[in-house]
Each structure stands twice: as structure tokens, then as C-alpha cells.
Amino acid sequence: MPFRRVPLAVAASLLVLAVAGCDSGSDTESGAASGPSVIAPGKPGEDNRTLSAQDAAAQRAEDDTPNSADVSFVRMMIEHHTQALEMTELAPAQAKSAKVEALAARIAAAQGPEIEAMKGWLTAHGKSESPAGGAHDHAAMPGMATEAQMKELRAARGAAFDQLFLTLMITHHEGALTMAADIKAQGNNIRVEEMADDVVAQQTAEITRMRSML
């Protein structure tokens, strides 16, 4: 696996240092050349490395060709999001709480476009939406509701639906966070890393909101 890139926040801080160097003249430029040290994570089983500012910037510009983990994450997240949409589609007719119905609408409004963006990413990189062997095993994806749980949700009405929807969706979101953390450690593509960051930010906030509604 290619060496992991320096995080975006580090790259941004390096840019600030570079601009400061331009404003301060040749002395500051010389200081920026020697630069602050940046800790870059090593490959699995290897120690972290300390890079100069210049080396870190160069590392950030390296090829970010998607690896197998990137492709697998996007494929699985499409399927993961698709189940979330199946759950939210039930809310208008079955939820008792207006807050639960509104939450379901927000989840659907966010995850529908994310699915399309992920499909577009796969197409842009010449990848199919499903692996060669067919669809992923639901049990292999963290947080996925079982078919028995989905059947129970489809049959639930009123307060019983609200309670089960929130419980299943919290678990579903927590599974997405696990997947996002895994790909940030294993992937190589910057766009996929950004997708994972979006998942973490959005679904962490939604988990907090759902827990307050139970």
C-alpha cells in the first residue's frame, strides 16, 4: 500500500507558512526551507516518520490513485446508504413523531445525493458498482439491519416505529463511522478520504440528535 498522505489540516498549515515566508523576505524564506517538522504515519507495522515541511508538501502531492480499500469502501457505502434510504422511506406513513419524520427526511436528503456522488466516483475510475462476485454480504458491513429487523420496522406503526427506527438508525450510523475510520487508515485516494470525513461529521451529529429523541 502506498505511503499515507499527510492530512489536509497539515497541508493547509504548510500553505500558511509558505505565504508567511513570502511576506517576510529572504530570512523567513530560509527558515521555511528548513521548516517545521511534520509527523507522517508509517505503513502498518512501521514507525511514523518525521518529514521536513518541503518533504511533507511533496508527499501530499504524490499520486493518490485509488487502492482496493478505496473502491471497496465506496461500493459498501453505497449499499449502506441505500438501506438507510429504505428505512427513511417508511417514516412518512408510519412514524408518530413529527421530529422522527423530519429526521428521516434530512437523512434521505443527505444520503441520496451522496449515493449518486459515490456512483459517479466509481464510474470516473472505471469501476463497477458491485464487486466481481456480486453484492456485498450485509453481515460484513457494520451497522446494517438484518432482514428480520427490516421486516419488523416495516410492520411497526406509531411510537413503536419511532423507537425501532431510532434504535436501528443509530446502530446504522455507528457502523458508517467504523467504516469511515477504517478507510482513513487503509485508503489512498483523497476524494474517498473527504467522503469519509463527511460521513463522520454528518452522522456523528445525527447520532447525538437521535439519542436525545429516544
N, CA, C and O of each residue as an XYZ file, in Angstrom:
856
protein
N       0.840     -1.195      0.000
C       0.000      0.000      0.000
C       0.872      1.239      0.000
O       1.880      1.294      0.705
N       0.475      2.274     -0.817
C       1.307      3.485     -0.870
C       1.344      4.156      0.478
O       0.446      3.996      1.305
N       2.408      4.913      0.682
C       2.595      5.643      1.937
C       1.441      6.617      2.119
O       1.087      7.326      1.177
N       0.853      6.670      3.290
C      -0.286      7.539      3.562
C       0.084      9.010      3.453
O       1.179      9.446      3.812
N      -0.876      9.738      2.946
C      -0.631     11.162      2.761
C      -0.693     11.909      4.077
O      -1.311     11.451      5.039
N      -0.044     13.069      4.111
C      -0.154     13.948      5.272
C      -1.563     14.525      5.280
O      -2.042     14.924      4.219
N      -2.263     14.593      6.429
C      -3.647     15.065      6.485
C      -3.824     16.460      5.925
O      -2.881     17.251      5.884
N      -5.063     16.761      5.487
C      -5.360     18.054      4.874
C      -5.016     19.221      5.803
O      -4.517     20.255      5.358
N      -5.289     19.041      7.092
C      -5.004     20.134      8.022
C      -3.534     20.476      8.043
O      -3.164     21.644      8.155
N      -2.689     19.460      7.934
C      -1.244     19.701      7.908
C      -0.865     20.434      6.637
O      -0.064     21.368      6.658
N      -1.468     19.989      5.493
C      -1.151     20.652      4.234
C      -1.547     22.117      4.284
O      -0.826     22.984      3.791
N      -2.705     22.387      4.888
C      -3.158     23.769      4.993
C      -2.206     24.607      5.829
O      -1.925     25.760      5.502
N      -1.710     24.014      6.919
C      -0.786     24.764      7.772
C       0.519     25.054      7.054
O       1.133     26.097      7.273
N       0.941     24.145      6.205
C       2.164     24.362      5.429
C       1.982     25.510      4.441
O       2.905     26.288      4.202
N       0.749     25.607      3.855
C       0.477     26.698      2.931
C       0.558     28.035      3.646
O       1.105     29.000      3.111
N       0.013     28.092      4.857
C       0.087     29.330      5.640
C       1.530     29.715      5.893
O       1.889     30.888      5.795
N       2.359     28.736      6.216
C       3.774     29.020      6.454
C       4.442     29.549      5.183
O       5.288     30.442      5.240
N       4.057     28.995      4.051
C       4.663     29.426      2.795
C       4.299     30.863      2.483
O       5.149     31.647      2.058
N       3.018     31.217      2.694
C       2.586     32.596      2.450
C       3.305     33.548      3.383
O       3.734     34.625      2.971
N       3.438     33.149      4.647
C       4.147     33.991      5.615
C       5.580     34.229      5.173
O       6.125     35.315      5.366
N       6.186     33.211      4.580
C       7.557     33.334      4.118
C       7.682     34.368      3.018
O       8.657     35.117      2.962
N       6.666     34.406      2.124
C       6.705     35.374      1.027
C       6.605     36.792      1.555
O       7.210     37.711      1.003
N       5.835     36.973      2.631
C       5.636     38.318      3.163
C       6.838     38.795      3.964
O       7.038     40.002      4.103
N       7.642     37.880      4.492
C       8.672     38.266      5.446
C      10.059     38.410      4.847
O      10.997     38.793      5.546
N      10.201     38.111      3.579
C      11.502     38.307      2.956
C      12.354     37.064      2.981
O      11.895     35.987      3.363
N      13.632     37.220      2.560
C      14.518     36.080      2.339
C      14.859     35.355      3.625
O      15.064     34.141      3.603
N      14.927     36.073      4.768
C      15.270     35.419      6.016
C      14.208     34.406      6.396
O      14.512     33.281      6.793
N      12.940     34.829      6.264
C      11.860     33.927      6.620
C      11.785     32.776      5.637
O      11.487     31.645      6.021
N      12.054     33.059      4.366
C      12.045     32.005      3.360
C      13.071     30.946      3.715
O      12.816     29.752      3.555
N      14.214     31.368      4.189
C      15.245     30.424      4.587
C      14.776     29.572      5.746
O      15.036     28.369      5.798
N      14.051     30.234      6.715
C      13.527     29.485      7.843
C      12.483     28.494      7.400
O      12.436     27.378      7.919
N      11.615     28.879      6.425
C      10.583     27.972      5.944
C      11.191     26.792      5.228
O      10.634     25.693      5.235
N      12.364     27.024      4.594
C      13.015     25.929      3.872
C      13.419     24.830      4.829
O      13.252     23.644      4.544
N      13.963     25.246      5.988
C      14.304     24.238      6.977
C      13.026     23.710      7.604
O      12.924     22.532      7.948
N      12.024     24.627      7.750
C      10.654     24.294      8.047
C      10.393     23.627      9.380
O      11.314     23.136     10.033
N       9.121     23.613      9.783
C       8.745     22.828     10.958
C       8.703     21.358     10.597
O       8.525     21.004      9.432
N       8.862     20.521     11.571
C       8.787     19.083     11.329
C       7.338     18.636     11.290
O       6.489     19.189     11.988
N       7.061     17.633     10.470
C       5.723     17.061     10.340
C       5.824     15.570     10.575
O       6.686     14.906      9.997
N       4.947     15.031     11.423
C       4.928     13.601     11.682
C       4.024     12.931     10.656
O       2.837     13.250     10.584
N       4.558     12.017      9.869
C       3.790     11.303      8.852
C       3.604      9.859      9.294
O       4.587      9.187      9.604
N       2.361      9.357      9.332
C       2.125      7.974      9.754
C       2.855      6.985      8.848
O       2.913      7.171      7.632
N       3.405      5.944      9.443
C       4.063      4.908      8.670
C       3.080      3.874      8.168
O       1.907      3.895      8.540
N       3.546      2.975      7.331
C       2.721      1.878      6.870
C       2.434      0.952      8.059
O       3.121      1.013      9.079
N       1.401      0.082      7.917
C       1.115     -0.853      9.009
C       2.362     -1.617      9.436
O       3.041     -2.216      8.602
N       2.664     -1.598     10.729
C       3.832     -2.304     11.248
C       5.102     -1.487     11.223
O       6.138     -1.936     11.713
N       5.039     -0.288     10.656
C       6.218      0.563     10.570
C       6.040      1.794     11.455
O       4.916      2.215     11.731
N       7.164      2.369     11.898
C       7.130      3.561     12.729
C       6.741      4.790     11.911
O       6.909      4.812     10.691
N       6.222      5.805     12.587
C       5.978      7.083     11.927
C       7.297      7.698     11.503
O       8.352      7.356     12.037
N       7.235      8.613     10.535
C       8.440      9.309     10.073
C       8.282     10.801     10.300
O       7.175     11.337     10.253
N       9.400     11.463     10.545
C       9.413     12.916     10.678
C       9.893     13.508      9.364
O      10.997     13.220      8.901
N       9.034     14.351      8.764
C       9.355     14.958      7.476
C       9.574     16.455      7.640
O       8.978     17.086      8.513
N      10.429     17.018      6.797
C      10.565     18.469      6.740
C       9.312     19.033      6.075
O       8.521     18.289      5.495
N       9.137     20.351      6.163
C       7.988     20.989      5.533
C       7.966     20.720      4.038
O       6.908     20.461      3.464
N       9.147     20.782      3.400
C       9.227     20.563      1.954
C       8.874     19.128      1.597
O       8.146     18.878      0.637
N       9.394     18.194      2.371
C       9.111     16.787      2.084
C       7.636     16.467      2.302
O       7.043     15.683      1.560
N       7.048     17.088      3.338
C       5.633     16.845      3.608
C       4.764     17.357      2.470
O       3.802     16.704      2.067
N       5.115     18.546      1.949
C       4.360     19.104      0.834
C       4.487     18.221     -0.396
O       3.517     18.008     -1.124
N       5.691     17.710     -0.621
C       5.907     16.820     -1.764
C       5.132     15.521     -1.592
O       4.560     14.993     -2.546
N       5.120     15.011     -0.354
C       4.387     13.774     -0.073
C       2.908     13.954     -0.357
O       2.250     13.047     -0.868
N       2.384     15.133     -0.023
C       0.962     15.409     -0.221
C       0.595     15.421     -1.693
O      -0.542     15.128     -2.060
N       1.563     15.763     -2.536
C       1.299     15.858     -3.968
C       1.481     14.529     -4.686
O       1.286     14.456     -5.899
N       1.852     13.476     -3.962
C       2.072     12.187     -4.594
C       0.785     11.638     -5.200
O      -0.316     12.089     -4.885
N       0.955     10.659     -6.072
C      -0.159     10.002     -6.746
C      -1.145      9.451     -5.716
O      -0.745      8.735     -4.798
N      -2.441      9.784     -5.864
C      -3.441      9.262     -4.936
C      -4.391      8.287     -5.646
O      -5.588      8.245     -5.361
N      -3.834      7.514     -6.567
C      -4.620      6.512     -7.279
C      -5.364      5.619     -6.288
O      -4.755      5.120     -5.342
N      -6.666      5.406     -6.484
C      -7.433      4.591     -5.534
C      -6.855      3.181     -5.404
O      -6.450      2.568     -6.392
N      -6.825      2.686     -4.180
C      -6.435      1.292     -3.982
C      -7.695      0.452     -3.768
O      -8.810      0.970     -3.831
N      -7.514     -0.836     -3.518
C      -8.669     -1.724     -3.389
C      -9.546     -1.354     -2.203
O     -10.762     -1.544     -2.247
N      -8.935     -0.823     -1.134
C      -9.714     -0.419      0.033
C     -10.629      0.757     -0.309
O     -11.774      0.798      0.141
N     -10.138      1.707     -1.096
C     -10.962      2.843     -1.518
C     -12.187      2.365     -2.291
O     -13.313      2.779     -2.014
N     -11.953      1.491     -3.259
C     -13.051      1.002     -4.102
C     -14.053      0.220     -3.268
O     -15.262      0.392     -3.426
N     -13.564     -0.629     -2.388
C     -14.452     -1.424     -1.541
C     -15.295     -0.534     -0.634
O     -16.489     -0.775     -0.452
N     -14.669      0.494     -0.067
C     -15.397      1.419      0.810
C     -16.545      2.085      0.069
O     -17.666      2.134      0.576
N     -16.276      2.597     -1.122
C     -17.315      3.308     -1.867
C     -18.452      2.356     -2.226
O     -19.623      2.708     -2.080
N     -18.120      1.162     -2.692
C     -19.159      0.185     -3.024
C     -20.016     -0.157     -1.811
O     -21.243     -0.192     -1.897
N     -19.363     -0.408     -0.685
C     -20.107     -0.783      0.515
C     -20.924      0.381      1.054
O     -22.035      0.181      1.544
N     -20.389      1.589      0.970
C     -21.114      2.736      1.484
C     -22.356      3.028      0.642
O     -23.363      3.496      1.175
N     -22.301      2.761     -0.649
C     -23.497      2.896     -1.486
C     -24.585      1.962     -0.973
O     -25.738      2.368     -0.828
N     -24.228      0.729     -0.701
C     -25.189     -0.248     -0.203
C     -25.667      0.126      1.201
O     -26.842     -0.037      1.532
N     -24.757      0.621      2.005
C     -25.086      1.035      3.368
C     -26.090      2.185      3.332
O     -27.105      2.148      4.028
N     -25.812      3.192      2.533
C     -26.705      4.335      2.395
C     -28.063      3.896      1.827
O     -29.104      4.403      2.244
N     -28.047      2.960      0.884
C     -29.285      2.500      0.259
C     -30.228      1.911      1.298
O     -31.434      2.152      1.250
N     -29.687      1.137      2.240
C     -30.553      0.602      3.295
C     -31.104      1.726      4.167
O     -32.262      1.676      4.581
N     -30.290      2.732      4.448
C     -30.774      3.867      5.233
C     -31.961      4.534      4.534
O     -32.930      4.923      5.185
N     -31.883      4.663      3.214
C     -32.998      5.259      2.464
C     -34.243      4.382      2.543
O     -35.358      4.898      2.625
N     -34.063      3.064      2.521
C     -35.206      2.157      2.662
C     -35.899      2.367      4.006
O     -37.123      2.292      4.105
N     -35.100      2.631      5.033
C     -35.656      2.873      6.363
C     -36.379      4.218      6.417
O     -37.474      4.315      6.971
N     -35.768      5.248      5.845
C     -36.386      6.581      5.910
C     -37.664      6.662      5.091
O     -38.547      7.455      5.418
N     -37.790      5.862      4.032
C     -38.992      5.888      3.192
C     -40.240      5.458      3.964
O     -41.356      5.787      3.561
N     -40.067      4.734      5.057
C     -41.193      4.245      5.841
C     -41.763      5.316      6.772
O     -42.925      5.241      7.171
N     -40.946      6.304      7.114
C     -41.324      7.268      8.151
C     -42.583      8.074      7.850
O     -43.410      8.221      8.749
N     -42.782      8.604      6.647
C     -43.961      9.446      6.427
C     -45.284      8.750      6.748
O     -46.212      9.382      7.254
N     -45.370      7.477      6.462
C     -46.624      6.757      6.684
C     -46.703      6.086      8.049
O     -47.798      5.777      8.520
N     -45.543      5.852      8.700
C     -45.556      5.005      9.890
C     -45.107      5.696     11.184
O     -45.399      5.200     12.272
N     -44.415      6.810     11.087
C     -43.925      7.488     12.293
C     -45.052      8.240     12.992
O     -45.967      8.755     12.349
N     -44.969      8.293     14.300
C     -45.897      9.100     15.098
C     -45.325     10.488     15.339
O     -46.044     11.485     15.279
N     -44.017     10.544     15.614
C     -43.373     11.800     15.955
C     -43.012     12.604     14.702
O     -42.419     12.084     13.757
N     -43.385     13.878     14.723
C     -43.010     14.763     13.614
C     -41.496     14.941     13.566
O     -40.923     15.138     12.494
N     -40.845     14.870     14.736
C     -39.390     15.006     14.779
C     -38.712     13.819     14.104
O     -37.719     13.986     13.396
N     -39.249     12.622     14.324
C     -38.684     11.436     13.669
C     -38.878     11.533     12.160
O     -37.969     11.218     11.392
N     -40.050     11.963     11.741
C     -40.320     12.103     10.311
C     -39.387     13.144      9.683
O     -38.870     12.937      8.585
N     -39.176     14.255     10.379
C     -38.282     15.292      9.853
C     -36.843     14.796      9.799
O     -36.119     15.081      8.845
N     -36.428     14.052     10.825
C     -35.081     13.491     10.826
C     -34.891     12.544      9.649
O     -33.869     12.591      8.965
N     -35.872     11.693      9.418
C     -35.793     10.755      8.301
C     -35.657     11.501      6.973
O     -34.906     11.088      6.090
N     -36.396     12.605      6.846
C     -36.319     13.402      5.616
C     -34.930     14.002      5.432
O     -34.415     14.049      4.315
N     -34.315     14.467      6.541
C     -32.970     15.043      6.457
C     -31.942     13.980      6.058
O     -31.052     14.232      5.246
N     -32.081     12.801      6.638
C     -31.149     11.719      6.298
C     -31.263     11.375      4.820
O     -30.256     11.211      4.131
N     -32.493     11.268      4.340
C     -32.703     10.936      2.932
C     -32.157     12.031      2.009
O     -31.555     11.743      0.974
N     -32.378     13.288      2.399
C     -31.914     14.410      1.573
C     -30.395     14.451      1.476
O     -29.850     14.891      0.465
N     -29.707     13.995      2.524
C     -28.239     13.990      2.513
C     -27.681     12.768      1.808
O     -26.756     12.880      1.003
N     -28.237     11.602      2.105
C     -27.615     10.369      1.627
C     -27.963     10.023      0.183
O     -27.204      9.323     -0.488
N     -29.114     10.512     -0.301
C     -29.440     10.287     -1.710
C     -28.380     10.875     -2.644
O     -27.849     10.155     -3.489
N     -28.061     12.162     -2.512
C     -27.015     12.751     -3.352
C     -25.637     12.128     -3.122
O     -24.834     12.037     -4.051
N     -25.361     11.697     -1.881
C     -24.073     11.047     -1.611
C     -23.950      9.745     -2.392
O     -22.873      9.421     -2.894
N     -25.037      9.001     -2.498
C     -25.019      7.769     -3.288
C     -24.666      8.089     -4.738
O     -23.836      7.413     -5.346
N     -25.298      9.117     -5.284
C     -25.030      9.477     -6.683
C     -23.582      9.921     -6.870
O     -22.958      9.598     -7.881
N     -23.044     10.663     -5.893
C     -21.650     11.102     -5.981
C     -20.705      9.907     -5.933
O     -19.706      9.876     -6.651
N     -21.015      8.928     -5.096
C     -20.174      7.740     -4.999
C     -20.250      6.903     -6.278
O     -19.241      6.363     -6.731
N     -21.431      6.800     -6.851
C     -21.568      6.088     -8.129
C     -20.752      6.801     -9.209
O     -20.105      6.161    -10.038
N     -20.791      8.122     -9.184
C     -20.009      8.890    -10.150
C     -18.524      8.672     -9.965
O     -17.783      8.601    -10.946
N     -18.076      8.565     -8.727
C     -16.657      8.315     -8.442
C     -16.242      6.966     -9.016
O     -15.183      6.852     -9.632
N     -17.061      5.959     -8.818
C     -16.743      4.631     -9.361
C     -16.656      4.679    -10.890
O     -15.731      4.129    -11.488
N     -17.625      5.340    -11.505
C     -17.621      5.437    -12.970
C     -16.374      6.165    -13.459
O     -15.746      5.748    -14.432
N     -16.019      7.253    -12.780
C     -14.848      8.036    -13.187
C     -13.568      7.221    -13.105
O     -12.620      7.470    -13.851
N     -13.537      6.246    -12.198
C     -12.343      5.422    -12.036
C     -12.477      4.052    -12.703
O     -11.675      3.151    -12.457
N     -13.501      3.907    -13.549
C     -13.655      2.676    -14.323
C     -14.017      1.459    -13.495
O     -13.652      0.336    -13.843
N     -14.739      1.675    -12.396
C     -15.109      0.574    -11.510
C     -16.621      0.357    -11.541
O     -17.395      1.305    -11.671
N     -17.026     -0.908    -11.418
C     -18.445     -1.231    -11.358
C     -18.974     -0.959     -9.959
O     -18.199     -0.791     -9.018
N     -20.298     -0.917     -9.823
C     -20.896     -0.659     -8.517
C     -20.841     -1.874     -7.602
O     -20.921     -1.733     -6.382
N     -20.705     -3.064     -8.177
C     -20.641     -4.290     -7.380
C     -19.325     -5.003     -7.640
O     -18.781     -4.910     -8.740
N     -18.802     -5.715     -6.641
C     -17.582     -6.496     -6.847
C     -17.842     -7.633     -7.827
O     -18.993     -7.962     -8.115
N     -16.778     -8.228     -8.335
C     -16.903     -9.286     -9.341
C     -17.786    -10.432     -8.863
O     -18.494    -11.045     -9.663
N     -17.751    -10.723     -7.579
C     -18.535    -11.832     -7.043
C     -19.973    -11.485     -6.736
O     -20.709    -12.336     -6.236
N     -20.412    -10.237     -7.024
C     -21.778     -9.839     -6.739
C     -21.849     -8.893     -5.557
O     -20.844     -8.288     -5.182
N     -23.029     -8.759     -4.966
C     -23.257     -7.812     -3.876
C     -22.492     -8.224     -2.620
O     -22.183     -9.397     -2.408
N     -22.200     -7.223     -1.801
C     -21.529     -7.492     -0.534
C     -22.471     -8.205      0.426
O     -23.687     -8.027      0.365
N     -21.903     -9.006      1.302
C     -22.657     -9.634      2.377
C     -23.019     -8.566      3.404
O     -22.138     -7.908      3.957
N     -24.313     -8.395      3.659
C     -24.746     -7.373      4.614
C     -24.087     -7.557      5.971
O     -23.740     -6.581      6.636
N     -23.918     -8.792      6.376
C     -23.351     -9.062      7.698
C     -21.918     -8.564      7.820
O     -21.420     -8.346      8.924
N     -21.252     -8.383      6.666
C     -19.858     -7.932      6.687
C     -19.754     -6.428      6.860
O     -18.664     -5.906      7.093
N     -20.879     -5.721      6.749
C     -20.871     -4.264      6.856
C     -21.385     -3.847      8.229
O     -22.508     -4.198      8.592
N     -20.597     -3.113      8.996
C     -21.017     -2.712     10.346
C     -22.310     -1.911     10.330
O     -22.496     -1.029      9.492
N     -23.197     -2.224     11.260
C     -24.395     -1.426     11.452
C     -25.587     -1.778     10.591
O     -26.672     -1.239     10.808
N     -25.426     -2.658      9.627
C     -26.534     -2.983      8.740
C     -27.636     -3.726      9.505
O     -27.356     -4.645     10.275
N     -28.884     -3.320      9.284
C     -30.019     -4.018      9.879
C     -30.198     -5.362      9.185
O     -30.002     -5.481      7.976
N     -30.567     -6.359      9.955
C     -30.838     -7.673      9.372
C     -32.181     -7.637      8.653
O     -32.961     -6.701      8.829
N     -32.444     -8.646      7.851
C     -33.729     -8.703      7.163
C     -34.866     -8.834      8.168
O     -35.946     -8.282      7.959
N     -34.628     -9.566      9.264
C     -35.655     -9.697     10.303
C     -35.956     -8.340     10.936
O     -37.112     -8.026     11.218
N     -34.919     -7.541     11.158
C     -35.118     -6.207     11.738
C     -35.847     -5.287     10.765
O     -36.698     -4.495     11.169
N     -35.511     -5.395      9.486
C     -36.200     -4.590      8.487
C     -37.671     -4.986      8.382
O     -38.541     -4.132      8.214
N     -37.939     -6.275      8.481
C     -39.325     -6.742      8.433
C     -40.113     -6.197      9.612
O     -41.266     -5.792      9.469
N     -39.475     -6.191     10.788
C     -40.124     -5.652     11.978
C     -40.385     -4.165     11.823
O     -41.442     -3.675     12.222
N     -39.427     -3.436     11.244
C     -39.607     -1.996     11.049
C     -40.741     -1.714     10.070
O     -41.525     -0.788     10.279
N     -40.831     -2.498      9.014
C     -41.892     -2.296      8.024
C     -43.277     -2.526      8.633
O     -44.264     -1.938      8.192
N     -43.334     -3.376      9.635
C     -44.623     -3.691     10.259
C     -44.984     -2.747     11.399
O     -46.144     -2.691     11.809
N     -44.016     -2.010     11.913
C     -44.250     -1.157     13.082
C     -45.021      0.109     12.706
O     -44.931      0.609     11.584
N     -45.776      0.605     13.680
C     -46.545      1.828     13.472
C     -46.462      2.696     14.723
O     -46.293      2.178     15.827
N     -46.578      4.005     14.559
C     -46.661      4.930     15.669
C     -45.412      4.966     16.528
O     -44.293      4.960     16.015
N     -45.608      5.003     17.836
C     -44.493      5.120     18.769
C     -43.548      3.933     18.662
O     -42.340      4.086     18.840
N     -44.087      2.745     18.371
C     -43.242      1.558     18.222
C     -42.297      1.722     17.029
O     -41.136      1.317     17.086
N     -42.805      2.316     15.959
C     -41.949      2.586     14.794
C     -40.866      3.585     15.159
O     -39.694      3.379     14.842
N     -41.251      4.665     15.825
C     -40.282      5.704     16.178
C     -39.119      5.120     16.974
O     -37.954      5.387     16.683
N     -39.456      4.319     17.981
C     -38.432      3.733     18.845
C     -37.512      2.810     18.060
O     -36.291      2.881     18.201
N     -38.092      1.942     17.233
C     -37.283      0.985     16.479
C     -36.465      1.698     15.403
O     -35.306      1.349     15.177
N     -37.048      2.679     14.747
C     -36.331      3.431     13.711
C     -35.087      4.087     14.291
O     -33.998      3.972     13.729
N     -35.253      4.779     15.424
C     -34.121      5.471     16.036
C     -33.047      4.480     16.485
O     -31.854      4.714     16.293
N     -33.482      3.375     17.081
C     -32.522      2.381     17.557
C     -31.715      1.788     16.402
O     -30.491      1.679     16.479
N     -32.410      1.410     15.339
C     -31.725      0.813     14.188
C     -30.850      1.844     13.466
O     -29.753      1.520     13.011
N     -31.333      3.081     13.363
C     -30.569      4.086     12.625
C     -29.327      4.517     13.391
O     -28.299      4.810     12.780
N     -29.403      4.560     14.716
C     -28.201      4.865     15.495
C     -27.137      3.808     15.246
O     -25.974      4.129     14.999
N     -27.542      2.544     15.313
C     -26.593      1.447     15.043
C     -26.058      1.534     13.625
O     -24.875      1.300     13.382
N     -26.935      1.872     12.695
C     -26.546      2.001     11.286
C     -25.502      3.099     11.120
O     -24.498      2.904     10.434
N     -25.729      4.236     11.737
C     -24.781      5.352     11.656
C     -23.451      4.989     12.324
O     -22.383      5.318     11.807
N     -23.517      4.321     13.457
C     -22.283      3.924     14.140
C     -21.459      2.988     13.247
O     -20.230      3.048     13.249
N     -22.132      2.136     12.496
C     -21.422      1.274     11.549
C     -20.729      2.081     10.466
O     -19.614      1.755     10.061
N     -21.388      3.135      9.997
C     -20.776      4.001      8.988
C     -19.531      4.680      9.531
O     -18.547      4.841      8.810
N     -19.565      5.080     10.799
C     -18.383      5.696     11.414
C     -17.218      4.704     11.467
O     -16.068      5.077     11.235
N     -17.518      3.461     11.768
C     -16.475      2.431     11.786
C     -15.857      2.266     10.404
O     -14.636      2.175     10.275
N     -16.695      2.226      9.371
C     -16.205      2.095      8.003
C     -15.362      3.293      7.604
O     -14.338      3.148      6.935
N     -15.798      4.485      8.019
C     -15.052      5.698      7.685
C     -13.680      5.698      8.359
O     -12.685      6.083      7.747
N     -13.630      5.268      9.615
C     -12.346      5.212     10.319
C     -11.410      4.206      9.654
O     -10.210      4.453      9.532
N     -11.952      3.093      9.234
C     -11.135      2.062      8.582
C     -10.523      2.578      7.278
O      -9.344      2.352      7.006
N     -11.333      3.271      6.475
C     -10.807      3.701      5.170
C      -9.789      4.822      5.333
O      -8.875      4.948      4.518
N      -9.936      5.635      6.371
C      -8.942      6.691      6.586
C      -7.588      6.092      6.951
O      -6.554      6.730      6.751
N      -7.586      4.882      7.480
C      -6.331      4.211      7.810
C      -5.789      3.396      6.645
O      -4.582      3.173      6.553
N      -6.675      2.947      5.750
C      -6.274      1.983      4.729
C      -6.287      2.525      3.303
O      -5.612      1.980      2.429
N      -7.045      3.587      3.061
C      -7.206      4.076      1.694
C      -6.054      4.947      1.219
O      -5.113      5.226      1.961
N      -6.154      5.371     -0.047
C      -5.096      6.206     -0.626
C      -5.636      7.386     -1.421
O      -4.869      8.279     -1.779
N      -6.935      7.414     -1.707
C      -7.493      8.447     -2.568
C      -8.037      9.613     -1.757
O      -8.789      9.412     -0.803
N      -7.662     10.825     -2.128
C      -8.044     11.995     -1.344
C      -9.548     12.229     -1.378
O     -10.121     12.646     -0.371
N     -10.204     11.973     -2.506
C     -11.661     12.178     -2.588
C     -12.396     11.204     -1.666
O     -13.386     11.571     -1.034
N     -11.917      9.977     -1.593
C     -12.536      9.000     -0.701
C     -12.319      9.422      0.758
O     -13.212      9.274      1.592
N     -11.142      9.942      1.052
C     -10.882     10.441      2.404
C     -11.842     11.569      2.758
O     -12.324     11.648      3.888
N     -12.118     12.435      1.796
C     -13.063     13.523      2.028
C     -14.478     12.983      2.253
O     -15.218     13.488      3.097
N     -14.846     11.940      1.479
C     -16.149     11.303      1.684
C     -16.254     10.768      3.110
O     -17.274     10.942      3.776
N     -15.193     10.120      3.565
C     -15.181      9.564      4.919
C     -15.305     10.671      5.960
O     -16.017     10.516      6.953
N     -14.615     11.787      5.736
C     -14.711     12.917      6.660
C     -16.142     13.453      6.724
O     -16.633     13.804      7.797
N     -16.806     13.513      5.565
C     -18.188     13.980      5.515
C     -19.108     13.041      6.299
O     -19.989     13.490      7.033
N     -18.894     11.741      6.135
C     -19.691     10.749      6.863
C     -19.530     10.946      8.368
O     -20.510     10.946      9.113
N     -18.293     11.111      8.799
C     -18.026     11.272     10.232
C     -18.710     12.528     10.771
O     -19.375     12.473     11.805
N     -18.552     13.650     10.086
C     -19.119     14.907     10.573
C     -20.644     14.861     10.628
O     -21.250     15.234     11.632
N     -21.248     14.408      9.553
C     -22.707     14.420      9.468
C     -23.339     13.392     10.387
O     -24.288     13.703     11.107
N     -22.825     12.170     10.370
C     -23.512     11.116     11.103
C     -23.224     11.152     12.602
O     -24.031     10.665     13.394
N     -22.096     11.716     12.999
C     -21.851     11.918     14.423
C     -22.890     12.881     14.995
O     -23.431     12.647     16.076
N     -23.164     13.957     14.273
C     -24.172     14.924     14.721
C     -25.548     14.284     14.770
O     -26.319     14.540     15.696
N     -25.864     13.454     13.783
C     -27.182     12.820     13.748
C     -27.341     11.786     14.862
O     -28.432     11.637     15.414
N     -26.279     11.080     15.194
C     -26.342     10.129     16.308
C     -26.690     10.860     17.600
O     -27.542     10.405     18.363
N     -26.034     11.985     17.844
C     -26.321     12.779     19.038
C     -27.778     13.213     19.065
O     -28.430     13.154     20.108
N     -28.284     13.647     17.927
C     -29.681     14.092     17.856
C     -30.634     12.921     18.105
O     -31.610     13.062     18.843
N     -30.359     11.776     17.497
C     -31.251     10.619     17.659
C     -31.270     10.104     19.094
O     -32.323      9.727     19.607
N     -30.115     10.088     19.738
C     -30.061      9.638     21.133
C     -30.900     10.534     22.042
O     -31.493     10.064     23.013
N     -30.946     11.804     21.727
C     -31.752     12.738     22.535
C     -33.245     12.533     22.314
O     -34.060     13.003     23.107
N     -33.609     11.830     21.233
C     -35.019     11.606     20.897
C     -35.548     10.298     21.441
O     -36.758     10.070     21.410
N     -34.689      9.435     21.936
C     -35.140      8.134     22.447
C     -35.862      8.300     23.792
O     -36.313      7.314     24.376
